[in-house]
């Protein structure tokens, strides 16, 4: 997992070939003005999901991890906390390959997400997004880039 300021994203472009496409997408588009939905980032399987939602209580969230994609999560509006954990310390439930989703249970620590911050969750990094930052629910607009891991070996 990586958690940093968006201004430093360029420092991580060497980690994966598609990170350059993500960087270019952010520079060439204004995701804050884009409608909710799924958009292609490149023709090699990377895409972005733009969503808006209200943050929720911890009891309403769940820990998840993925096997096919790396998540790059960037908040555009609002604030949220994301629970993070080491999956080796979690109970793993059945993996859903169609959704590329595996739910986990365990103990999490939290990072605070606000605009101009990003987090990268590599396959099987446990994370619990969409959790309230403080006592009040906030509306959040977020982009989640889904970067296929298969290209790491190509």
VMD Tcl script that draws the C-alpha trace (Angstrom):
set ca {
  {0.00 0.00 0.00}
  {1.10 3.56 -0.74}
  {-0.47 6.68 0.80}
  {0.82 10.07 -0.32}
  {0.09 13.54 -1.63}
  {-1.27 13.67 -5.18}
  {1.55 16.04 -6.13}
  {3.97 13.17 -5.56}
  {2.18 10.65 -7.80}
  {4.83 11.11 -10.49}
  {7.38 9.56 -8.13}
  {5.56 6.21 -8.46}
  {5.25 5.98 -12.26}
  {8.13 3.51 -12.41}
  {6.23 0.93 -10.32}
  {3.84 -0.20 -13.06}
  {3.60 0.49 -16.81}
  {-0.04 1.66 -16.57}
  {0.67 4.23 -13.85}
  {1.83 6.57 -16.65}
  {-1.61 6.19 -18.29}
  {-3.29 7.03 -14.98}
  {-1.08 10.11 -14.62}
  {-1.88 11.20 -18.19}
  {-5.62 10.65 -17.65}
  {-5.56 12.90 -14.57}
  {-3.66 15.62 -16.47}
  {-5.75 15.44 -19.66}
  {-9.17 15.23 -18.01}
  {-10.95 16.93 -15.17}
  {-12.43 14.00 -13.23}
  {-14.12 16.41 -10.80}
  {-16.37 17.57 -13.64}
  {-16.98 14.09 -15.07}
  {-20.20 12.19 -14.44}
  {-20.29 9.03 -12.37}
  {-19.41 5.99 -14.40}
  {-16.70 3.83 -15.87}
  {-14.16 5.25 -18.32}
  {-11.37 3.57 -20.26}
  {-7.89 4.79 -19.34}
  {-5.99 2.91 -22.03}
  {-6.60 0.04 -24.41}
  {-4.70 -2.42 -22.21}
  {-7.34 -3.01 -19.56}
  {-6.91 -0.06 -17.19}
  {-10.08 1.85 -16.39}
  {-11.42 4.34 -13.88}
  {-14.61 4.37 -11.85}
  {-15.96 7.76 -10.81}
  {-18.46 7.62 -7.98}
  {-20.28 9.81 -5.51}
  {-21.57 8.54 -2.18}
  {-22.10 9.41 1.45}
  {-19.59 8.10 3.96}
  {-20.82 5.55 6.45}
  {-20.29 4.04 9.88}
  {-17.59 1.42 10.39}
  {-20.30 -1.14 11.12}
  {-21.67 -0.62 7.58}
  {-18.32 -1.15 5.87}
  {-16.26 -4.22 5.12}
  {-12.62 -5.02 4.45}
  {-11.87 -6.04 0.89}
  {-8.95 -7.02 -1.30}
  {-8.46 -7.82 -4.99}
  {-6.42 -10.23 -7.09}
  {-6.73 -8.94 -10.67}
  {-6.39 -5.18 -10.18}
  {-4.40 -2.58 -8.30}
  {-6.64 0.20 -6.92}
  {-5.50 3.81 -7.09}
  {-8.01 5.77 -5.03}
  {-8.15 9.58 -5.22}
  {-10.67 11.76 -3.42}
  {-11.93 14.73 -5.44}
  {-14.45 16.14 -2.94}
  {-15.17 15.45 0.71}
  {-13.26 13.40 3.24}
  {-13.28 9.81 4.35}
  {-11.28 7.33 6.33}
  {-10.05 4.08 4.83}
  {-9.33 1.14 7.07}
  {-6.16 -0.74 6.19}
  {-4.81 -4.07 7.36}
  {-2.41 -6.85 6.63}
  {-4.44 -9.68 5.10}
  {-2.18 -12.22 6.79}
  {-3.83 -11.10 10.04}
  {-7.38 -11.40 8.67}
  {-9.90 -14.12 8.10}
  {-10.46 -14.52 4.37}
  {-13.85 -15.30 2.86}
  {-14.69 -16.71 -0.55}
  {-13.18 -14.80 -3.50}
  {-15.61 -13.63 -6.21}
  {-13.60 -13.64 -9.49}
  {-16.41 -11.90 -11.41}
  {-16.22 -8.88 -9.12}
  {-12.52 -9.33 -8.31}
  {-13.51 -9.04 -4.67}
  {-12.62 -10.91 -1.55}
  {-14.09 -9.85 1.77}
  {-12.04 -10.10 4.93}
  {-12.58 -9.69 8.64}
  {-10.01 -8.42 11.06}
  {-8.69 -5.33 12.78}
  {-7.95 -2.18 10.79}
  {-5.97 1.01 11.27}
  {-7.19 4.13 9.48}
  {-5.75 6.60 7.01}
  {-7.49 9.92 6.43}
  {-8.32 10.69 2.83}
  {-9.02 14.21 1.62}
  {-8.64 15.95 -1.74}
  {-5.07 15.96 -3.03}
  {-4.26 12.62 -1.35}
  {-4.13 9.18 -2.94}
  {-3.76 5.59 -1.87}
  {-2.59 2.63 -3.91}
  {-3.79 -0.78 -2.85}
  {-1.94 -3.66 -4.41}
  {-3.55 -7.07 -4.85}
  {-4.58 -8.50 -1.54}
  {-3.89 -5.30 0.46}
  {-6.82 -5.17 2.87}
  {-8.79 -1.92 2.73}
  {-12.16 -0.64 3.99}
  {-13.17 2.54 2.09}
  {-16.09 4.97 2.51}
  {-15.90 5.33 6.30}
  {-16.90 8.62 7.99}
  {-13.99 10.98 8.64}
  {-15.53 12.43 11.79}
  {-18.92 12.30 13.44}
  {-20.85 13.53 10.42}
  {-21.59 11.84 7.13}
  {-20.02 13.62 4.16}
  {-20.69 13.46 0.44}
  {-17.61 12.22 -1.37}
  {-16.62 12.19 -5.02}
  {-13.88 9.72 -5.75}
  {-11.97 8.21 -8.64}
  {-10.74 4.65 -8.41}
  {-8.34 3.60 -11.12}
  {-8.29 -0.15 -11.71}
  {-4.93 -1.23 -13.09}
  {-4.59 -4.84 -14.23}
  {-1.80 -6.73 -12.51}
  {-1.18 -9.06 -15.44}
  {0.86 -6.37 -17.18}
  {3.37 -6.45 -14.33}
  {4.88 -9.53 -15.95}
  {4.64 -8.38 -19.58}
}
mol new
graphics top color blue
foreach p $ca { graphics top sphere $p radius 0.5 }
foreach p [lrange $ca 0 end-1] q [lrange $ca 1 end] { graphics top cylinder $p $q radius 0.2 }
display resetview
